Amino acid sequence: MLETLEGFLREYGYIVLFVGTFLEGETMVLVAGYLAKTGVLDLNLVILSSFTGTYFGDQLYFFIGRRWGHLIVRKTSSETWKRRTDRVMYLLERYNTWFILGFRFVYGVRNVTPFALGATTLPAVRFMVLNAIAAIVWAVSFAYGGYIFGHAMEAFLDQIKHYQIYFFSGVGFLLIGIWIKRRLQQAKAVQSG
């Protein structure tokens, strides 16, 4: 996965980074930061592309939520979507500004948050300003994270490649063991029942 991502970034650069961060993109920014360390990409352009992608993506989701949010939330049948929206509303009420500044760092609510915020009475200008602040902090922190820790990440991935055959063999034996145990339990239940 990371090798494919790295290949896309090497070939298409900042456009792929912009699109990836428009949709989500933490891993993509880390890899782009690493590529900046190796000289393939420019760190300032990685930060700029990441900032603009995440900022405009969240702005779009906010305005979709502003326009159609209540209707979509009411008509959706996904319990996961409803739970995440309820969690966003709770966090917004409890932490307000801090939540808006930090939601993109909270796993599980990052994608639904701008949409849910758009469905509230939160002023659009306030969201735009706080979103800009949060987007730049996010872009800088992940780009520099990849830039600084990229070599460690590369060494870690090389180690994983070296040991992956052992890992996958172990997982395979574990799954076979679980399957055998269940079959034996089922056979025992049939005999005693």
Stockholm file with secondary structure:
# STOCKHOLM 1.0

chainA/1-193         MLETLEGFLREYGYIVLFVGTFLEGETMVLVAGYLAKTGVLDLNLVILSSFTGTYFGDQLYFFIGRRWGHLIVRKTSSETWKRRTDRVMYLLERYNTWFILGFRFVYGVRNVTPFALGATTLPAVRFMVLNAIAAIVWAVSFAYGGYIFGHAMEAFLDQIKHYQIYFFSGVGFLLIGIWIKRRLQQAKAVQSG
#=GR chainA/1-193 SS CHHHHHHHHHHHTHHHHHHHHHHCCHHHHHHHHHHHHTTSSCHHHHHHHHHHHHHHHHHHHHHHHHHHHHHHHHHCCCHHHHHHHHHHHHHHHHHHHHHHHHGGGSTTTTTTHHHHHHTSSCCHHHHHHHHHHHHHHHHHHHHHHHHHHHHHHHHHHHHHHHHHHHHHHHHHHHHHHHHHHHHHHHHHHHHHC
#=GC SS_cons         CHHHHHHHHHHHTHHHHHHHHHHCCHHHHHHHHHHHHTTSSCHHHHHHHHHHHHHHHHHHHHHHHHHHHHHHHHHCCCHHHHHHHHHHHHHHHHHHHHHHHHGGGSTTTTTTHHHHHHTSSCCHHHHHHHHHHHHHHHHHHHHHHHHHHHHHHHHHHHHHHHHHHHHHHHHHHHHHHHHHHHHHHHHHHHHHC
//
